[in-house]
């Protein structure tokens, strides 16, 4: 009897693109894919990504004739170049100028990276053994960081005029978060000599602050100078007097010359905001406001004195005399 030969249908090789992550390439993983064979039957196959595999590499699966090509997820923060991982990190100009260390989440977990002082925009730094692992010895390529520099943030902080004049050290919560995701608190230490709306660099915080000063009901800051209105009685204005004042830099006194007139502006040299930084010593400018007799009150006093010339009238008369003299 003649033996019949069976014809074996040749399987056409098929390569399927699968999207993988950098973590898959670093840690390895076993995955499954769904595909349809030549008979259009739905099937599954498994494949294993091993440490040392690279993007665009083709690896076999558990199914004959089926392979997969590893395609790196385009949403990854890294670009693979051989064994190295490339990424971009944004830093600010103060960090680039002075340098600093910071914690960065690499594919191997949190690691401390260092920005060198004098780093320039577009400069790259290589951090050893933080790239993809080699298949042979399980060591890693490098993490290559490209530094992108932006302006350091500026935060508005509100202080009193006394703090501005005398200097201060204080913690402020600003509109930012720290490395732990909490509200950022910065410590600001400032000497005297600054002015409202001045911007200054905060040591060790890699940021700037803009000084906003609380308004005072008693005086107004005008550049280097302090301006205020001072109420005087007619007698004080006519005869002159010494007046005590509470100024941003502390309590002080001034002399009002005899014959001072309503609305007169008096200059006191060197009694303004303290000099320093880029500012000169300021002056104090006092505008005299003389209390004028109130006709209605005088008439009321006279009426009481006529109707009830007793103790009450005497008290009111003495009070009016103290006000108007």
Secondary structure as GFF3:
##gff-version 3
##sequence-region A 1 325
A	DSSP	beta_strand	14	20	.	.	.	ID=ss1
A	DSSP	alpha_helix	22	27	.	.	.	ID=ss2
A	DSSP	beta_strand	29	36	.	.	.	ID=ss3
A	DSSP	beta_strand	42	49	.	.	.	ID=ss4
A	DSSP	beta_strand	58	60	.	.	.	ID=ss5
A	DSSP	beta_strand	66	72	.	.	.	ID=ss6
A	DSSP	beta_strand	79	81	.	.	.	ID=ss7
A	DSSP	beta_strand	84	92	.	.	.	ID=ss8
A	DSSP	alpha_helix	93	98	.	.	.	ID=ss9
A	DSSP	beta_strand	100	106	.	.	.	ID=ss10
A	DSSP	beta_strand	109	115	.	.	.	ID=ss11
A	DSSP	beta_strand	124	127	.	.	.	ID=ss12
A	DSSP	beta_strand	143	150	.	.	.	ID=ss13
A	DSSP	beta_strand	154	159	.	.	.	ID=ss14
A	DSSP	alpha_helix	161	166	.	.	.	ID=ss15
A	DSSP	beta_strand	168	177	.	.	.	ID=ss16
A	DSSP	beta_strand	183	190	.	.	.	ID=ss17
A	DSSP	beta_strand	199	202	.	.	.	ID=ss18
A	DSSP	beta_strand	207	213	.	.	.	ID=ss19
A	DSSP	beta_strand	220	222	.	.	.	ID=ss20
A	DSSP	beta_strand	225	232	.	.	.	ID=ss21
A	DSSP	alpha_helix	234	239	.	.	.	ID=ss22
A	DSSP	beta_strand	241	247	.	.	.	ID=ss23
A	DSSP	beta_strand	250	256	.	.	.	ID=ss24
A	DSSP	beta_strand	265	268	.	.	.	ID=ss25
A	DSSP	beta_strand	284	290	.	.	.	ID=ss26
A	DSSP	alpha_helix	295	307	.	.	.	ID=ss27
A	DSSP	alpha_helix	311	324	.	.	.	ID=ss28
###
